[in-house]
Amino acid sequence: MMTSLEHPGYPQDGLLRLEEKLLCRESQVSLLLSLFGEPHQYSYPSIFIYGYTTTGKTYVMQTVLAELELPHALVSCVECFTSRMLFEHILNKLQSYVTSSEISQSLYISCDSFSDFVRLFKQLISHQDLKNQTVYIVLDKAEQLREMEANLLPGFLRLQEMTDANVTVIFLTEIVWEKLHPNMGCFEPLILYFPDYSKVELQKILSHDHPSEYSAEFYAAYINILLGVFYTVCRDLKELKHLAAINFAKFCEPVTKGEATESDTRKLWKNIEPHLKTAMQTVYLREISSSQWEKLQQEDREAGQLKGLSAYAHVELPYYSKFLLIAGYLASYNPARTDRRFFVKHHGKIKKTKFLKKHEKGNIDNTAYEFMNNEFPRLAKIFGIPNFINQTNNHLLGPKPFPLDRLLAIFYSIVDSRIAPTANIFSQISSLVTLQLLTLVGHDDQLNGPKYKCAVSLDFIRAVARTVSFDLIRYLYDFL
């Protein structure tokens, strides 16, 4: 069997395995092998590979180096977060390729500095097992090198020159070279880009590993439906694989029960559609595991109804963060002039703006006028709906910005205990902004203090208020 990956110096069966495993990355693999050359030839000193997450950078490098049995050390710069851990991981990994009796395999190599690393590295590759072939060092998550010593990146870029050895350093990252480039002059690597997978490529990759009990055409039709729903909001290959795995059993349910055939696309779509819409609400969140999702689907089938994941998802916030979020919601949807009415003990009466003030009473009959002016506000309060007649509805107008001091004033009024304004409270406000539950309005360097908006819905904040036994409706101006 012929393969499109034909490169001298590499076994044909290894290239065939690469072509089977690395779908839709043939051009990138072919370019990499061209840069590597034959194992005994000198390769390019450094290669910089970048691309968005889940574009196959790490998987391609792992598979190519493992299948072709090339000596290498693949290191994650997130796991090895100090230079010493980085050096020692590389040296001890390369030591496993040396079978000489001069080196004890049980001896752990320690290394403290880059100069020691260069010296120990030269000793390792001087052995016959590594002398006549290219050694590859792969640094995954290479953007983390910016947080380490300043000499690391320039040093790895010139490692071939400093050791006078056949070594190639490969950087894998999600950022462009211009953001990693050090301020001082350095050797420029060869830059290689891994583009995002297209919809056709995702279809091919996801359809490749289909269950043996079903035909490839049936599983391909399922993947086509899945991508039709999720492709616009999610192009992460790992997340799509997870979604495909947890929803396939529901897709097959009519076929398993004998209610439809594999070609009855309409009935299969009608059965899976509500479940895909439910899964759409929790893309990337992973609120429950696959086994819990299957158990939930089983309970739904027994109960004869579909329950959304939102019924099982609870927002886990610190105790005071919940009150801060409630205070933010009240500040966003209540006019500032009403704060005295809600949060001060001895307040005066506040006159409400009448909806009919701008209109003549004679334009409508007395019965309608009496209902809108007297009965509707009373019924609105009983049934818990906003009073649209006597006031402008702030929930329809959307959240209004509020200053930090107003947020804190409402917070200290509604919380059920005395709290000092410590750094812990301010850090929880920052956390709510990071979680996008509060939105920072304007710039951080405003002289008059920051302003915020509450970004959650009424149903959401009522659910949060119930967890702390807070009567939210009582403090909302729209529900008076």
N, C-alpha and C positions, 0 to 999 in steps of 0.2 A: 504493500500500500504506500503510495507516494504522499508526501506531505509538502505543504507550502513553505514550511520552515526548513530550508536546505542550507546548512552552513558546514563547511569543512572543519574537521577536528572534533565534531560532536557526534555521538552514536545516533543512528537513525531511529532506534526504538525510543530513546529519550526525547527526541524532537516530536515523535508521534504522540507521546504522552503529554507533552506541553500543549500541542494543538488540541487535544481532547479536553484538557483541564482549563485552559485559558481562552475561553470563548470571547469573541469580539475584542480581543486584544492582540491579534496576530501582527498588525503593523508595528505596535510598540515592542513586542517581543523580538520581531525580526530586526528592528533598529538596534535594540540592546545587544543582540548577539553579534551584529556587525561591529558595534563599538567594542565589545569584548575581544573580538578576534578569536584565534585559536588559543587553547589553554596555555601554551608555552610562549605566546607572543606578548609583548608589552601592550597593556591596555591604556586607555585615557586615564590621567591621574585622578580626576574627580568628575562625578556626574550629578547634576542637580535635577531631581524629578519632583514635579509639583502637580497638583490637581485637587479638585474638590474632594470632600470625604466620600468614601465608598466608590472610588473610581478604579480600585484594584491595584493601587501602587504597591502596597506591602505584600499582598497575595501574589502578584506577578513576580516580585523579586524572590520571595520565599520559594515559590514553585520552580522558577528557573534555576536557582542555585542548588536546590535540593535534587531535582530530577537529573541535572547534568553533573551532579556530584562535584561541584566546584568548592574549594576550601573558602569558607566565609564565616563571618561573625555578624549576626543581625542583632542590633541593640536598640531598645526603646529608650529614648532620652527622657521619657516620662518616668519610667521605672528606675533608670540610672540617673538620678537627678543631681549627682555631684560628679566632678571630674574623676575622682578616685574610683567610684563605682563604675564609671564608664570605661576607664582604662583597664581595670581588673576584669570586667566582663569580657572585653575584647580579647585580652591576652589568654585568659583561661579557656575561652571557646576555641581559639586557634591552637592551643596546646593539645586539644583532643585529636587533632589531625596528625600530630607527631608521634610516631611509633618507636622512635629511637630509645634505646636503653639508657641514654644519657639523661633523659628527663623522666622523672617519676610522675606518673599520671595522677597520683594522689596528692602531689604537692600543689598548694594553692599559691598562685603568683600575686604578690602585693605590689602596688604601684602608687606613688604619691604625687608625682609631677609629670609634666609632658616630656621633659628631658629623659626621665627614667622610662617612660613609655616607649620613646624612640629607641633607647638602648635595648630594652627587653624585647621589643618587637623585632629588631635586627637579629638578635640571638635566636629567636624562634624560627624565623623564615630562612635562616642559614642552614637548617637541617635539610637533608635530601628530600624529605617528603613534601616540602613546600618550596624548594629552591627553584624548580623548573616549571612552575605554573603560577598563574595570577592569583593573588589572594584578594578577596573582596571584603570590605568593611561597610556594612549598611547601617546608617544611622536613621532610624525611624523617628518621626515627630521632631525633625531637626530644628524646628523653630525654637525649641527649648534651649538650644545652645546660646541664645541671646541672654539667658538668665545665668549662664555660667561664666567662667573666666574669659577674658577678652582674647587670650591667645589660642583658645581651642579651635575656633572656626578657621582662622588663617593657618594654623598648624595642620589640621586635617586636610585642608586644600593642598598643601605642599608636602604631604607625607611621603609621596613617592620620591620627591627630590631629596628630602632630608634623610631617608633611609637607603636611598639608591637601590630600591627593591621594586619588584613587579607587583605593585599593590594599587588597587582602585578603591577610592572612598565614594560611596553613593549616599546622597542625602535625599530622604523622603519627607515631604512636607506639604502643607496645604496653602502656604503663602508663596508669593512670587519672590524671585531672587533679590529684587530691589529692597524688599523689607528685611531681608536677612543679611544683606551685604554689609560688612563692617566698615566703620568710618576710615580706618587705615587702609592702605593699599593691600590687595591680596590677589592671589591667583584666581582667575575666572574659571568656574567649572563649565562643563558642557550642559546646557539646559534642555530638558526633555519634558514635554507637557502631556499629561493624561487627561483627555477630555471626558465630560460626563457621558454616561451611556444614553443613547437615544431610546425612544419607545420601542422601536423594532429590536434593538439589542437587548433591552430588558425582557422583552417577550421571549427571545431566543434563550437567554440565560435561565429565566424562571421556568421555562417549559422543558429544560434539559433533563432535570431529575424528576420525572413523573413517577407516581406509584405504579408498581408492577401489575396490580390488579385492575388498572384502568388503562385504556388506550392512550397513546400519545396525543391523538387528535382531541379527545375529550378533555385532557388536562390543559392542552393549549387553548381550547375554547374558554375554560375557566380562567386562565391567566389573562386572556384578552378582556374578559368581563372585569376582572380585578383592576387591570391597568386603566380601563375606561373610567372607573370610579376614582381611583387614587392617584393617577399620574399627574393631574393638575396640582395636587397639594403635596405629593411625596414622590421623590425620585431616588430615595435612599434605598439601595439594593438590599441591605440587611433588613430594613423595616418592611419592605415589600415581601421578602421571603417569610418574615414572621407573620404578616397578614395572610399570605397565601396558605401557610401551614395551619393557622387557627380557624380559617373559614372554609377549608376544603370539605370537611366532614358535613357541614350544613349544605354545601352545594350538591353533594352526592346523595343527600337524604332521600329525594324522590326516586332516584335510581335504585337505592338500596331497598326501599319499600315496595318497589315495583309499580309506582305511580307514574313513572316517566321513563323514557329511553335516553341513552346518551346523546341522541340527536335532537331531542325535544328541548331546544334552547329556550323557548319562551317560558315554559313551565319551570325550568331550572332557574332562570333569571328572576321570575316572580317569587320563587322560594328564598333566594339568597339576597334579594334587594334590601329588605328591612335590616338584615344583619350587617350588610356592608355599610349602610347608613349609620348604624349604631357604632360600628368600628371606626367610622370616619371621625367621630367625636373624640377619640382617644389616640389618634395617630401620634407616635413618638412618646406617649406618656407611659405606656406599659404599666397601667394601674394594677393589673392583675396578671398572673402568669398564664401560660397556655393551658395548664391543667385546670386552673380555676375557671378560665373562659369556657372550656369544654363542660365542666360541671354546671356552670351557669346556663349554658345552652340546654343541657339535659333537664334542668329544673324548669326552664321556660317551656320545653316541649311537654313536660308533665302537667304544668299549670295551664297550658293552652294559650299562653300569651307571651309576648316578647317584652322583656324589661331592659331598659337602656342601661348602659354602664354608669350613667350619671347618678342612678339611684344607689349605686354601690360605692361611688367615689365620694370621699369626704376630704375637704380641704384641711390639712393638718397644719395649723398655725399656732404659734405660742399664744398664751392666754391674753397678754396685753396687746399683741398684734391684732387680735380679733376686735378689741375695743378701739384700737387706732383705725382700723378699716371701717368700722361702724361710724366713728367720728368723722372720717373722711367722706363717707356717703352722706351723712347729715349736712356737712358743710357744703357739699356739692349741690344738693337738691333743696335745701332750705334757704330762703333769702336771709341775708345777714341780719336784717332788722328783726327777724323772729327769734334770734338766739336768746334775747332777754325773756321772751315769753316761755320758751321751753326749759331754759337752764338756770333761771333766777327764781328764787323762792317767792318774793313779793313783787310781782310784775303788774303793771297796769294793763288795761284792755287795749288791744291793738285792733283798729278798724280794718276790716278786709275790703278790698276793692270789689265793687259789685259789677258783675258781668253786664247787667242791664242798665248800668248807669248812663252809657252812651246812647241808649235807644229810648224811644218814647214808650211809655207804658200803654198808650192807646193803640199801638200797632198790634197788640195781641190781646186776647180776651182775659178777663180777670182770673178764670180758672187756671189757664196755662201759666199766667204770671205767678199766682200763688204757689203752684206746684214747683216751678223752677226756683223760686226765691226761698221757699220754706221747706217743702217736702223732699226735694231732690238731695239737698245737703244732708238731711237726716237719714235718708235711705242709703246714701253713699257711705256714711259712717258705719251703718249697721252691716252692710255687705262688704265692707273693706275695699271699696273702689274709690279712685280719686274723684274729688268734687270739681267737675269741669265748669260749673255754672258761675259760682261766686268768685273764682280766682283763675289766674293764668296757671296752667298745669306745668310745673317745672320738669316733670318726668318726660313730657313731650319735647320740651326745649333742650333737654340734654344736661349733662353735668356742667357746673360752673366752676371756674378756678377759685381757689381760696388760699390765703396765706398760712404759713406754718403756725403763727401764734393763734389763729382761730382754731386750727385743728387741735392744738394742745389744750386750748381752753375748753372745747367741747369734750375732749378725752377725759380731762380731770373732773368734768362735771358728771359724766355718765359712769365712770368706773366706780366700783363699789368699795374701794379702799384708798387710803392715802398713799400716794407714790411721789417720790422725789424725782425731779426732772434730770435723771442720770443719762449717761452716755448710752446705756442699754436701750432706753426708749428711742433715742435718735437713731441708733443702729437698726432698730426694728422698722422705723419709717423707711430707711434706705433699703431694707430687705423687701418691703412691700412694693417699692418702686422697681427693684430688680425683678420681682415676680410679675410685674406689670399689672398689679392690682391697683396701684396708684400711679399716676402719670405726672412727671415733672413738667411744668409749663414754663417756657422761657429758658434762660440760661442759668448755669450754676453761680455765675459771678454777679448776680443782681445785688445792688446795694441795699434795696429795701426788703431783702429776704426772698427765699424761694416760694413759688406758688405751685399747688398741686391740683389734680383732678382725680376723682374716683372713677375707675374704669370697670366696675363690676355692675351686674344687672340687679334688679330688685329681688328676683327669686334667689339669686346667689347670696345677697347680703342678709335676706331673711333667714336662709339656712344657717349662716354663720351666727346670726343673732340668737337663734334657737339654742345653739350649743352653749351659750353663756347666759341663757334665760333673760334675754333683754327684749323688752316690748318695743320693737322698732317702729311699728305703725303709730304708736302714741306720740312719737317725736318727729313725724313727717308732716310738714305743712300742707301737702297735697291731700292728706287724708283727714283733715279736720272737718 
